[in-house]
């Protein structure tokens, strides 16, 4: 990644803002209570300033912070070495900022069974922390997410199109929607950074073409995309992958697992964090580009409330300017939300362009 200003990697860059945002994350979002064990996992690709700020904030509110650093794995979502797995599977709160996330692995599932309150903040650096958490009106953002969640749940037919060639059709048939950008109020329920809802239409009804045009991760060789990757779906399963060099990398990665579940559509997601306006290569941030759609392929967690299955891994790709039609009515047009109720909340949030 390039840092054109030349100061972002200094130790004290945004130090005041980082401290405030880390406290907000620990106290307001994760709802840390005195005496709770707070495990922060960070790999060698993580921003240590962020990891230490979170640990300091956890200690400030009376928690017991445990900060774990380890080498970056080449395989995201894979089981870590035993000491890491043992620590997270007995945490009250687990804050993951590792670039190669271990979400979806066996230790992750054990942590949720234990009742851990988990948040995935893969690739969180000081800029992402201060902008996407520190500066956001979290209450309004949660209100927006709840509103979008209700509207999606009330719809049956969903058509997603894009000028990039995306044309994907499916039916919800009463499926519930997961609002992942919530406050950590429930034990054993994983959350994500604010600004996303996710769900799975009836898997066998997912048909058509999906074109990733902004970001895709993993495999770790990818991140920000420089060329489109075109997927064709039949009954919720990828049957072809087309494009250039990056499409070939993606196909080779999927094929390497020799796991048919790696080709299944796991979830649809909508992004609405006003601090994110373009892709950065950090997938948790890219998934929240305001107005984007993100699609997960591979493992489908229980929280999605779909069929639920495990796979060797999981990947997420971004469509940056989708149009969404719900039961024949436009909900979003070329990356801009048009539903009146949604637009009303967005205006309260002060989002540019609304």
ZAMARGU-521352 format. One line per field, with one value per residue (C-alpha): residue number from 0; residue in one letter; x, y, z. Coordinates in steps of 0.02 Angstrom, whole numbers, plus 32768, in hexadecimal, padded with zeros to 4 digits. Example, Ala and Ser with C-alpha at 12.3 -4.5 7.8 and 13.67 -1.06 7.14 Angstrom:
2
num <- (0,1)
residuo <- (A,S)
east <- (8267,82AC)
north <- (7F1F,7FCB)
up <- (8186,8165)
//
This chain:
354
num <- (0,1,2,3,4,5,6,7,8,9,10,11,12,13,14,15,16,17,18,19,20,21,22,23,24,25,26,27,28,29,30,31,32,33,34,35,36,37,38,39,40,41,42,43,44,45,46,47,48,49,50,51,52,53,54,55,56,57,58,59,60,61,62,63,64,65,66,67,68,69,70,71,72,73,74,75,76,77,78,79,80,81,82,83,84,85,86,87,88,89,90,91,92,93,94,95,96,97,98,99,100,101,102,103,104,105,106,107,108,109,110,111,112,113,114,115,116,117,118,119,120,121,122,123,124,125,126,127,128,129,130,131,132,133,134,135,136,137,138,139,140,141,142,143,144,145,146,147,148,149,150,151,152,153,154,155,156,157,158,159,160,161,162,163,164,165,166,167,168,169,170,171,172,173,174,175,176,177,178,179,180,181,182,183,184,185,186,187,188,189,190,191,192,193,194,195,196,197,198,199,200,201,202,203,204,205,206,207,208,209,210,211,212,213,214,215,216,217,218,219,220,221,222,223,224,225,226,227,228,229,230,231,232,233,234,235,236,237,238,239,240,241,242,243,244,245,246,247,248,249,250,251,252,253,254,255,256,257,258,259,260,261,262,263,264,265,266,267,268,269,270,271,272,273,274,275,276,277,278,279,280,281,282,283,284,285,286,287,288,289,290,291,292,293,294,295,296,297,298,299,300,301,302,303,304,305,306,307,308,309,310,311,312,313,314,315,316,317,318,319,320,321,322,323,324,325,326,327,328,329,330,331,332,333,334,335,336,337,338,339,340,341,342,343,344,345,346,347,348,349,350,351,352,353)
residuo <- (X,X,X,X,X,X,X,X,X,X,X,X,X,X,X,X,X,X,X,X,X,X,X,X,X,X,X,X,X,X,X,X,X,X,X,X,X,X,X,X,X,X,X,X,X,X,X,X,X,X,X,X,X,X,X,X,X,X,X,X,X,X,X,X,X,X,X,X,X,X,X,X,X,X,X,X,X,X,X,X,X,X,X,X,X,X,X,X,X,X,X,X,X,X,X,X,X,X,X,X,X,X,X,X,X,X,X,X,X,X,X,X,X,X,X,X,X,X,X,X,X,X,X,X,X,X,X,X,X,X,X,X,X,X,X,X,X,X,X,X,X,X,X,X,X,X,X,X,X,X,X,X,X,X,X,X,X,X,X,X,X,X,X,X,X,X,X,X,X,X,X,X,X,X,X,X,X,X,X,X,X,X,X,X,X,X,X,X,X,X,X,X,X,X,X,X,X,X,X,X,X,X,X,X,X,X,X,X,X,X,X,X,X,X,X,X,X,X,X,X,X,X,X,X,X,X,X,X,X,X,X,X,X,X,X,X,X,X,X,X,X,X,X,X,X,X,X,X,X,X,X,X,X,X,X,X,X,X,X,X,X,X,X,X,X,X,X,X,X,X,X,X,X,X,X,X,X,X,X,X,X,X,X,X,X,X,X,X,X,X,X,X,X,X,X,X,X,X,X,X,X,X,X,X,X,X,X,X,X,X,X,X,X,X,X,X,X,X,X,X,X,X,X,X,X,X,X,X,X,X,X,X,X,X,X,X,X,X,X,X,X,X,X,X,X,X,X,X,X,X,X,X,X,X)
east <- (8000,803F,803E,8050,8053,80E3,80AD,8029,80A5,80ED,80CD,8065,7FFE,7F49,7F76,7EED,7E69,7EA0,7E92,7DE2,7DA9,7DF4,7D95,7CF5,7D10,7D32,7CB4,7C25,7C27,7C6A,7C1A,7CAE,7C8C,7D0A,7D5A,7D37,7DC4,7DE5,7E51,7E99,7EE5,7F5B,7FD2,8074,8013,7FAB,7FC0,800C,7FDB,7F26,7F3E,7F92,7F12,7E85,7EE0,7EFB,7E43,7E0D,7E7A,7E37,7D83,7DB4,7DC9,7E57,7EAC,7F0F,7F6C,7FA8,8020,804D,8093,801D,7FD6,7FCD,7F22,7E98,7E0B,7E78,7E92,7F21,7FA7,7F63,7F8E,7F2D,7E98,7E97,7E9A,7E0B,7D9E,7D99,7D86,7CF5,7D1C,7D87,7DBE,7E12,7E7B,7EEA,7EFB,7EE9,7E4A,7E27,7D6B,7D0B,7D91,7D70,7DB5,7D41,7CAD,7CE9,7CF7,7C42,7C09,7C64,7BFD,7C85,7C51,7CBA,7CDC,7D3A,7DA4,7E1D,7EA5,7E72,7EF2,7EF2,7E98,7E12,7DF8,7DE7,7D7B,7D0C,7CEF,7D2A,7CD5,7C34,7B8E,7B7A,7AC9,7A8B,7AEE,7A9D,79F3,7A19,7A4C,79AD,7944,799C,798E,78D0,78B9,7920,78C2,781B,7851,784B,7895,7940,7996,7A46,7A8C,7B22,7B6D,7C03,7B98,7B4F,7AA0,7A75,79C6,7987,78F5,78F8,785B,7856,790F,794B,79D3,7A6A,7A9C,7B54,7B80,7B26,7B5E,7BA3,7B0C,7AFF,7B72,7BAE,7B77,7BFE,7BF5,7C56,7C86,7BED,7BA1,7B6A,7AD5,7ADE,7A69,7A54,79C5,7989,7A2B,79E4,798D,7A2E,7A4A,7AAA,7B49,7BAD,7C40,7CBB,7D02,7D4E,7D9B,7DA7,7DFA,7E39,7EA4,7F2C,7F75,7EDB,7E8A,7E63,7E37,7E86,7E13,7D63,7D44,7CA6,7C4C,7BB8,7B40,7AC6,7A59,7ACC,7B6E,7BFD,7C07,7C84,7D06,7D3D,7DB5,7E6F,7F02,7EA6,7E14,7E91,7EDE,7E32,7E00,7EA4,7E88,7DD6,7E09,7E9A,7E25,7DD4,7D35,7C8F,7C4C,7CCF,7C68,7BC4,7B7E,7B82,7B32,7B01,7B33,7B11,7B92,7B67,7BF7,7C00,7CBB,7CDE,7CCE,7D4A,7DA7,7E46,7E77,7E43,7DAE,7D4E,7D56,7D30,7C94,7C4F,7C67,7BCB,7B4E,7BB2,7B7E,7BF1,7BDC,7C26,7C55,7C85,7C5A,7BB0,7BA8,7B10,7AF8,7AC5,7A2B,7A33,7A51,7AF6,7B8E,7C48,7CCB,7D88,7D87,7D21,7D3A,7CE4,7CD6,7C93,7C1C,7C34,7B9E,7B0D,7A57,79E0,792A,78BB,7817,7822,7843,78ED,7946,79EF,7A28,7ADF,7B20,7AA8,7A1B,7973,78F6,78A6,78B1,7967,7992,7942,79BA,7A4F,7A29,7A2A,7AD5,7B14,7B53,7B9B,7B2C,7A85)
north <- (8000,80AF,813E,81DD,8258,81FB,8207,8181,8100,816D,812E,81C2,81DD,8201,81CB,8230,81FA,8145,8145,818D,8115,807E,80AE,80BF,8013,7FBF,801D,804F,7FC7,7F2D,7F62,7F23,7F0C,7F0D,7E63,7E23,7DCE,7E2D,7DD2,7E3A,7DD4,7E28,7DDE,7E26,7E85,7EE0,7F93,7F7F,8031,7FFB,7F57,7FAE,803B,7FBA,7F5D,7FFF,802D,7F81,7F95,8045,8007,7F7B,7EEB,7E6E,7E88,7DFC,7E33,7DAA,7DC9,7D41,7D2D,7D51,7CB2,7C99,7C47,7CB6,7C65,7BCE,7B85,7BDD,7B8D,7B42,7BCD,7C4D,7BDB,7BB3,7C6C,7CA4,7C0E,7C48,7D03,7D6D,7DEA,7DC9,7E5A,7E1A,7E93,7E10,7E28,7D6C,7D56,7CB0,7CCB,7C2E,7BB8,7B35,7BA4,7C2F,7BBB,7B84,7C3B,7C5B,7BBC,7BFD,7C9C,7D11,7DBA,7DC4,7E50,7E3E,7ED5,7E86,7EFF,7F89,8016,80C1,8117,8091,8092,814E,8165,80CB,80BE,815B,81DD,817E,819F,80E7,80FA,8143,80C2,8036,8086,8088,7FD1,7F9F,7FFA,7FA9,7F00,7F12,7F48,7EB6,7E3A,7E79,7E5A,7DB7,7DCE,7E22,7E54,7E9C,7EED,7F59,7FAA,7F35,7EA3,7E66,7E1E,7DB0,7D75,7D1E,7D0C,7D29,7CC6,7D0A,7CF9,7D62,7DE7,7DF6,7EA5,7E86,7F3B,7F37,7F53,7EB8,7E92,7DD6,7D4E,7CD8,7D4B,7D8E,7E42,7EA7,7F5D,7FCB,7FE8,7F3F,7EC9,7E18,7D8B,7CFB,7CEE,7C3C,7BF3,7B8D,7C27,7C89,7C91,7CFF,7D64,7DB9,7E2B,7E60,7F09,7F57,7ED9,7E1F,7DC9,7D46,7D03,7D6C,7D93,7DFD,7E91,7F29,7EEB,7F30,7ECF,7E89,7DD5,7D8A,7CFA,7C99,7C49,7BBC,7B89,7BE8,7B99,7BE4,7B88,7BF8,7C7E,7CF3,7D84,7DA2,7D7D,7DA3,7D33,7CA7,7CC3,7CBB,7C1D,7BC6,7BF3,7BAF,7B10,7AF1,7AC1,7A33,7A5E,7A71,7AE2,7B65,7B8D,7BAF,7C5D,7C7A,7D25,7DCD,7E6B,7F26,7FA9,8051,8099,8150,8157,80DB,8123,80BA,8015,800C,7F54,7F38,7EC7,7EF5,7FAA,7F82,7F21,7FC2,8036,80A1,8057,7FBE,7F07,7E7F,7DC6,7D39,7C91,7BF5,7BD3,7C12,7C35,7C15,7CD1,7CE4,7C79,7C1D,7B64,7B6C,7B08,7B06,7B10,7B13,7BD2,7C6C,7D01,7DA9,7E11,7EC0,7F0B,7FC5,8016,7F9C,7FBA,7F56,7F35,7EEA,7E9F,7F0F,7FAF,8008,8007,8043,8089,8082,8084,8107,80D7,8118,80CD,8166,8123,80F4,819A,81F6,81A6,81BE,8279,827F,822E,82B9,8245,82A5,82A5,8287)
up <- (8000,7FD9,8057,7FED,807E,80D0,8186,819B,81DA,8264,8313,8349,82AC,82DF,8390,83E6,8369,8375,8433,842A,83A3,83FD,849B,8435,83EA,8491,84FD,8489,8403,845D,8503,8568,8621,86B1,86C9,8618,85BA,8518,8498,8409,837C,8301,8282,8240,81B9,823C,8275,8323,8353,8344,83A2,8433,8438,8443,84CE,852D,851A,8558,85F2,860F,8619,8691,861A,8616,856D,851D,8480,840B,837A,82FF,824F,81BE,8175,80BA,80D3,8115,8178,81A3,8251,82AD,8319,83BA,8437,83D1,83BC,8476,84A6,8436,845F,8515,84FD,853B,84B1,8417,83A8,830B,82A4,8250,8194,8177,81DD,8231,8231,81FD,8241,82C9,8354,831B,832B,83D8,840D,83DC,8435,84D0,84C5,8484,8440,83A1,8325,8281,8256,81DB,81A3,821C,8216,8268,81D7,81CC,8288,8297,81FA,81FA,82B6,830D,829E,827C,82D2,8300,833F,829A,8238,829C,827C,81C2,81C8,8223,81A2,810F,8167,8177,80C2,807F,80EF,80AD,7FF8,7F97,7EEA,7EE1,7E41,7E44,7DA8,7D7F,7CE6,7D00,7CC4,7D68,7D55,7DE9,7E16,7EB4,7F2D,7FE9,8014,80C6,80EC,817E,8170,81E2,8217,823A,8264,830B,83BD,8412,847F,8461,84A0,841A,838D,8318,82DE,825F,824C,823B,8190,814E,8147,8103,80D4,805E,7FE3,7FC8,7F89,7EF9,7EB0,7E96,7DDA,7D62,7D54,7DDD,7DB4,7E3C,7E0C,7EA8,7F20,7F45,7FD9,7FF7,7FA1,7FF0,7F44,7F23,7F79,7F0E,7E61,7DC3,7D4F,7D5D,7D8F,7D44,7D9B,7D59,7DD7,7DC0,7E55,7ECA,7E90,7E2A,7D84,7D2A,7D50,7CC4,7CB4,7CAE,7D1E,7DC1,7D91,7D72,7E1E,7E6D,7E0F,7E3C,7EF3,7EF4,7E99,7F11,7F9F,7F3F,7F9F,7F43,7FCD,7F9E,7F02,7F5E,7F77,8033,8044,7FFA,8059,804A,807E,80CB,8131,80FC,8120,8093,7FE5,7F81,7F8C,7FF2,7FEA,809F,8087,8126,80EE,8038,806A,80B2,801E,8028,7FAE,7F7E,7F7F,7FC0,7F9C,8003,7FB9,801A,80D1,810A,81C4,8232,824A,8193,81B9,8113,80F7,8158,811F,813A,80B2,80AD,80A9,807C,8009,7FEF,7F51,7F30,7EAE,7EC4,7E6C,7E6B,7E42,7EB0,7E85,7F0B,7ECD,7E35,7E98,7E92,7F3A,7EFC,7E55,7E1F,7ED1,7F12,7F89,7F4C,7FC8,801D,80CF,80B9,8068,80FA,8177,8104,80FC,81BB,81B7,8146,80BE,802B,7F91,7FE8)
//
